Amino acid sequence: MASMKSHATKLVEVRLSALTRVEYTEIVEVPADITDYELEALVDGRYDNVDGGAFYDDPEYWERGTCHAVDCETPDAKPSVIALRTEDGLQVVSADEEREHEDHS
């Protein structure tokens, strides 16, 4: 795949965030005829009273958060990856691999 790299480049910071979830589970014995209102009150009370340290990561939950790119203003910043323009769109390659490839060209 031939790259169509323009000579002028700039550095951008790609900032990615993801929303994850922590959860807590416990077994609670309740009256057999507990009402929905009482269950809701129980849940709300437990949420208010369970220590946050008792929660654990839910590895199944992963949701994209805010993701964007901004011009890099860090002096002497070095890229970790390079986006090359190709016939198929941008191809992201390791900056080290691309430098090594250019050194051998």
C-alpha positions in Angstrom: 0.0 0.0 0.0 1.8 3.1 -1.2 1.6 6.1 1.1 0.8 9.5 -0.3 2.5 11.5 2.4 2.5 15.3 2.0 5.7 17.0 3.0 4.1 19.3 5.5 3.0 17.7 8.8 1.9 18.8 12.2 1.4 17.1 15.5 -2.0 16.6 17.1 -3.0 15.1 20.4 -5.7 12.4 20.1 -7.5 12.4 23.4 -9.7 9.3 24.0 -11.8 8.6 27.0 -14.0 5.6 27.9 -16.7 5.2 30.4 -16.4 2.1 32.5 -18.6 0.9 35.4 -18.0 -0.3 38.9 -20.6 -2.3 40.6 -21.4 -4.0 43.9 -23.5 -7.0 44.5 -24.9 -8.4 47.8 -27.5 -10.9 48.7 -30.2 -9.5 51.0 -32.9 -11.5 52.8 -36.2 -9.5 52.7 -39.8 -10.2 53.6 -41.5 -12.3 51.0 -44.2 -9.7 50.6 -41.9 -6.7 50.2 -43.4 -4.0 48.1 -41.7 -2.4 45.1 -41.5 0.9 47.0 -39.7 -0.9 49.9 -37.3 -2.6 47.4 -36.5 0.8 45.8 -36.0 2.3 49.2 -33.7 -0.6 50.2 -31.6 -0.2 47.0 -31.3 3.6 47.5 -30.3 3.1 51.1 -27.7 0.5 50.3 -26.3 2.7 47.6 -25.9 5.6 50.1 -24.3 3.3 52.7 -22.0 0.9 50.9 -18.4 2.1 50.9 -17.1 2.9 47.4 -14.1 0.7 48.0 -16.5 -2.3 48.0 -17.3 -1.8 44.4 -15.4 -3.7 41.7 -14.8 -3.1 38.0 -17.2 -4.5 35.5 -15.0 -5.7 32.6 -18.0 -6.2 30.3 -19.1 -2.5 30.3 -17.1 -0.2 28.1 -18.7 2.9 26.4 -17.0 5.5 24.3 -16.6 8.8 26.0 -15.4 12.0 24.6 -12.9 11.5 21.8 -11.2 14.3 19.9 -8.0 15.7 18.4 -6.4 19.0 19.1 -3.2 20.7 17.9 -0.2 19.6 20.0 1.3 22.5 21.8 3.9 20.5 23.8 7.4 21.7 22.9 9.7 19.1 21.4 6.9 16.5 21.4 7.7 13.2 19.6 4.9 11.3 18.0 4.2 7.7 19.0 2.4 6.9 15.7 2.2 8.5 12.3 -1.0 8.8 10.1 -0.1 8.2 6.5 -2.5 9.2 3.8 -3.0 6.3 1.4 -5.4 5.5 -1.4 -7.6 3.7 1.2 -7.6 6.6 3.7 -5.3 7.2 6.7 -3.1 4.3 7.8 -1.7 4.6 11.3 1.8 3.1 11.8 4.3 3.1 14.6 6.5 6.3 14.4 9.6 4.1 15.2 8.8 1.7 12.4 8.2 4.5 10.0 11.5 6.2 10.9 13.3 2.9 10.5 11.7 2.4 7.1 12.7 5.9 6.0 16.3 5.4 7.2 16.6 2.3 5.0 15.1 4.0 1.9 
